């Protein structure tokens, strides 16, 4: 039984291989030995600069972009772990963690651990206690040993420069997996990627050395391909896309065909560094080798341009996508609009920002106008809408503030046109789903909900927050029609 854990989700894959009971016994004994060896780490408080200097700033748990989303119980626990009552008292903190694991279901405990192991965690100072949390989790009756989780933990320890503890966990895992080539190789792939995401060059290089041993000894094309993919991805994460290209050429020499994943990794690696000529060279190479430039790839290019304020190039790329019928996505909206300085500036004051697309365009520069016009000609709005005799719904989930702002204005124009038609179907209810802020930077405080509420008030809309669901705005369809068509 091999359990793989990623982003807070546990996936179980049955295998014909059953680990002997002796191996399970060795694993448990190793955990106990490891716990003894790590007492100094587990019971030593973080440096005073972390626990004292930034304490007040970190009282609120913020869900940083890219981090594993927190469940409600996880959020509550991390908030309590950040409280002044536990600061400077490692014994109290460890007792608090132990009590939490004992009282929490499997999903919540793993959710907290995954958030702390994420390179984008909102509370990096609490990652110091991730090893103790993991140690407590291993004692739970529901615990399933899985190498992916250990790879993330080893990488975090490398980042924290806790090399002795990292090496103890790593050597134990390598011993446990030594008899299974496939599982060992996949663990090393995870290890390389985890170290690269944490920015641990030493850990990444060591993982790559072990992967190269797999490349030399394995006869499996699948394992060799996975090893190369992990090295390419890791090098790009470490801002070494040129070296990643060298690895791709090495794949060719080994008669392994590079896939779209490898090319996307390299083009995004160049794009993040602002090396647009190299990025476009990789795009062209993808096309010549028969790999279609899809929406995901195009969003990587747009994100790269946006990160370097290259709005003219962003506009040209969007036009190219339109000419080749590459569909835009909600992520395209988020990426493009977050790169428009005048739009983000307007949204700082919800009391005075424009309330129609036509008015908005008068506040934008020429490059931003081009971007907004291309976006509004896409199908993204219609994909976010549902329309029937029972319900007309707009779902804003996944939209950043700037995207929700533009979509709301498009939506009002669209339903006004629909209501004006002779054969228009008037839904019994009109609903706008804004969300209640579960995944906002401060849980329960949704910027999108605040934006929608302000727009409703300023336009005189009859839509109000639904008493049954505070993440929705609702009104009768006929009432909304009278408001828009008066």
N, C-alpha and C positions, 0 to 999 in steps of 0.2 A: 504494500500500500504506500504510494508516494503522494504526499500532500504538497501542493504548490500554492503559495500564498502571494498575492500581488494586489496592491492598492486596496487592502482591507477586504478582499474577496478570497475565500478558500475554495480551491478547485481540487477535486479528488479524482485520481486516475488509478484504476485497478491495473495490476501488473501480474504476470505469471510468476514473478520473483517474490518470494516471501522471505523476509529477513529472519534468520535463525533467532531463537530465543536468547542464545548466548550473546548475539550482537546487541539485542535490546538491553540485556543486562549490562554489557560493557558501556553502552550509551548512558544509562542511568548512573553508573559508577563514575563515568567521566564528568557528567554534569556536577556530581557532588564534589569531585576533586577540583573541578574548575571553580566551583563556588568558594571553596576554601582558599584557592590561590588568588581569588579576586576580592577578598574581603577588604583589602586596603582601598581598592577602587570604589567598591560599593558603599562603604561606610564613611568615605571621606567627602566632606561637603565641597561644592564647587568653589572656585576661587572667589574671594570677597568681591572682586570687581564685577562678577556675574550675579552673585546673590544679593548684593547690596546696592551697587551703583545703578543698576537698571531695574530694580525691583518695582518701583512705582509705575514705570512705563509699561511693565508687563503684567499688570494686574488684570487687564482685559485680554482674553484669549482671542486673537485675530486669526482668521483662516487665510493664510497667505496663498496667493495664486500659485498653483502647481502642487500644493501640499495635499496629502490624503484628506478628503473632507471628514470632518468630525461629526460623530453622532451626538445626540443631545446629552447622553450620559457621559460620553468621553469629554465633551466640552466642560461639563460641570466638574469632572474630576481634575482636569488640567487647571481649571480656574482655582480649585482648592489647593492644588499642589503649588500654585504660584503665590499663595497667600503669605502675608508677613508672619503668621503664626508658625509656619514651618521653616521659614528662612533661617539659616544658620544652625539648624537642628537636624542633622542627618539621620539620627536614630528615629525621630518623630516622623520624618519624611518616609523612611523605609517601612515603618509600621503602617503608615497611611497607604503606601503602595500595596503592602501585603494584604491589608484589609480590603482594599479595592478589588484586587484580583479574586480573593475568596468570595466576594459578594456579587461579582459581575459575571454575566454570561460570556461565552467564548467570543462572540462577535464584537462586544464592546472592548474587552481586554486587547484583542488583536488590533482593533481600530486605533486605540491609543498608541500601542507600540508602533504600528505602521506610520502614524503621524510623526512620532518622535524620530523614527529612522529615516523619514523622508528628507532629502537634501533641501527641501523648501519648507521645512517645519516652521510654524509660526512662533515656536518657543525653543530656540536653539539652546538656551541655558538649561532647559529641562532634559535635553537629550543626554546630558550627563548621567541621568538615572535610567536610561534605556536598558542598560545591561542588568541592573537589579530588577527592573520590571520583567525582563525576559526570564531571568532566573526564577522569579516567582511563578511566571506562567508555565514553566516546565514542570512545576509541581502540581499543576491542576490536573484533575482526572480526565479532562477532555483534550489535553495537549497531544498534538501529533508532531513529532520531530520532522522538520522540513528544511532542506538545505537553502532554499531561496531566502528564507527569513534570516538564516545565519549569515548568508552572503551580505545582506544589508547591514546586519549588526557588525560584522567584521569591518566593513567599509567605514561605518561610523566611528568605530574605535580607532581605525587608522587616521581618520580626520582629526580626532581628539588627541592623537599622538599617544594613545594607550597601547603601545605596540606589544607589550608582553601579554596583555589580556587578549589582544587580537590574534596573536600567534597561537595561544592556547586553544582558542575556539577553532581556528583554521586547521591546526594539525589534527585535532580530534575529528573534525568533519572529513578531512582527507583520508584518515584511517578508516572511518566508517564506510566511505564510498569506494574504497580502493578496489574492491572485488567487482564493482559494476561500472564498466567503462562508460556506458551511456549516462548514467546519473552523475558520475564524476565529471564528465565533460560538460554537461549542462550546468552543474554547480559552478565550474570554473568560468563558464560564460556569464552566469549571473554575477559572479565575483568581480570579473573585469568591468562589467557595466556599472555595478554598484560603486566600485572604487572611482570610476571615471566621473560619475554623477556627483560624488562627494568631493571631487577634486584631489584625491589622493594619488599622486603620481607614483609613489613607491608601491602602494598596494596594487595599482593597475599594472605596472610593469612586471611585478611578480606573478600576477595572474596570467599575463600574456606569455611569460616564460613557460608556465605549466601548460597553457593551451598549445604552445608550439610542440611540446612533448606529445600531446594528443595527435597533432597533425602528422608527426613523424611515425607514430606507432599504430594509429588506427587505420583500418581499411574501410571504415564507414564514410560514404560520401556525405551523408546527412550531418554527422558530427563534425566533419571537416568544414562543411559550409557554415554550420552554426558558430564554430570557432572563429572563422574569418569575419562573419557578420558582427560578432561581439567586439572583435578588435577594431574593425572599421568604425562602428558606432562609438566605441570608447575613445578612440583617437579624436573623433570629431567633437565629442563632449569635452575633451581636454584641449580644444582649439588647435588641433594638429591635422587639419583636413588634407594637407599635402602628403603627410605620412600615410593617411588613410588611403589616398589614391595609390600609393606604392603597394599597400596591402592588396588592393583590388587587382593590380597588375600581377601580383604574386598568385592570386587566385587563378588568373588566366593561364599562367605557366603550369599550374597544377591541374589544368583542364576542368576547372570549376567555373561555371558561368555566373558572373555577378548579377544580382537581381535588382529590382527597383528600390528595395530597402537600402542597399549599399549606396546607390547613387543619390537617393534623397538625403541620406546622412551627410554625404560629402558636400552636396550643393548647399545644404543648410549650414554646414560648418563654415564654408567660405562666406555665405551670406551674412552670418552673425558677425563675422570679422570685417564686413564691408568690402570684401574682395569680389565685386560684382562681375568683373570680367571672367574670373574663374568660375563663379556661380553659373553664369550664362553658358560658359563652355561646357560645364557638366550637363546642363539642361539640353544643350544641342546634342551632346553625346548620347544622352538617354534616348532622344528622339531618333537618332540615326540607328540605334540598336533595337528599335522597335518598342521601346517603353513609352506609353502614352503619358503625357503631362496631365495629371488629373487634378481634382480640386485640392487634395491634400498637398500635393507638390506646389501648386500655385499659391496656396496660403503660406507655405514656407518662404517662397520668393517675396511675397508681399510683406510678410513679417520682417524680412531682412531689410527691404527698402524702408519700411516704416521706422525701424530701429535707428536708421541713419538719416531720417528726415528727407529721404529721396522721393518726394511726392511726384515730381514729373515722371520718374521711372515707374512709380507705382501706377500712375494713370495709363502709361503706355502698355504696361503688362495687363491691366484690366481690359483694355481695349483688345489686346491680342487674345485674351481668353474669350471675349465676346465673339470675335471673328471665328474662333475654332469651336464654338459651342461648348466650352467647358463651363459647367454650372458653378455658380457662386454658392456659398454656404453662410450659415450664421457666423461661423468663425471668420469668414471673409469680412463680413460687416464689422465685427469686433476689431479685427486687425486694422482695417482701413480707417475707420472712424476714430479709433484711439490715436491715430497718427496725425489727425487734423487739429492743429493747435487752436484755430479759431472756434471750432466746435467744443473742444474741452474747456476753453475759456468761457464761452457762453453758458455752459452748464454749471458754472460756479455760482450763478445767480438764477435760480429757478423762477424768481419773480419777474424777470425781465427778458428771458430767452424767447426767441421767436416761436410761434405756435403753428406755423405752416411751413411746408417745404419751400414754397415760393419766397416767403419772407426770409427764411434761413439763408437762401442762396445769395441774398444781397449783403450778408455779413461775411461771406467767405471770399478768399482769394481765388484766383483763376484755377490753380491746381486743385484746390478743394472742391470747387464747383464741378470740375470734370469727374472727380471721384464720386461725389454724391449722385450725380446724374447717372453714372454707370450702375451704381448700386440700386437705385430706385427702378431701374429697368430690368432688374433680375426677378427671379421667382421666389426670393426668400420670404417676402411678406405673405404670399399665398400659401407657402408651406407652413407658416406659423398660424394660419387661419383655418377655422372650420365654419361651415355655413349650411344650416338646414332649417326646416320649419320649427324645430324645437329649440335650436341653440345656434347663436353666432358667437364664436369664441376666438380670442386672440391670446396666444400663449407666449409670454415673454421670457420663459425660463431659458437660461443659458446666454442671455443677452447682457452685454455690458451696458453701462449707463448711456453712452453715446448711441449705441445700437437701438436700445429701447426708445430713446428720444426720436430718432428718425423713423423707426417702424411705427410708433404711435401716430406721428403726423401723416405718414403714408396710409395708415389704417383708417384714420378719420376721413381722408380724401376718398379712399376706396369705398367705404360703406356709404358715404354720401352719394356717390355715383350709383351704387347698387339700389339705394332707396329711391333714387330719382327715376328708375326704370319703370315702365308700365307693368311689366310682368315680374316685378321683384317679389321674392319670397321674404316676408318679414318674420324673423325668428321670434319665438315666444320670449326668449331672454337673450340679452347681449352680455357677454362675460369677457373681462380682461383679466388674465392670470398674471399677476406680478410676482408672486412668491411672497413669503412672510419674512425672509431674511435668514433662513437656516444656513445658507452657505455664503453669507455676506462676511465682510472683514470683521464686523462685530455682529455676533449671532443675534438675530431678532431685529436688527436695524437694516432694513433693505433700502439702499439708495434708489433702486428701480421703483419700489412701491411709493417712496416719497415723491419721485418724479411724476409718476402717473397721477397721484393724488393732487399734486400742484397743477398739473395740466387740466385735470377735470374741473378743478375749482375755477381756474382762470378762464376756461372756455364756457363755463356755465353748464357743464354736462350734468345730466340727471343721474349718472352712474355713481354709486356709493359702495363703500366697503361691505362685503357680504358678512352678515353676522354669523353665518355658519362656517365661513372660511375666510379668515382675515387676510389671506393672500390673494383674494379676488375682489374685483369691482364688478357690480352687477346692476342691471336695470331691465325693465320691460322693453321688448323690441320696438313696440309702437311708440313708447316714450322717447327712445333714442332717435327714431325716425323723425318725430315732430321737432326734436331739438336741432337736428342737422338740416332739416329741409324747411325750416321756418323762414 
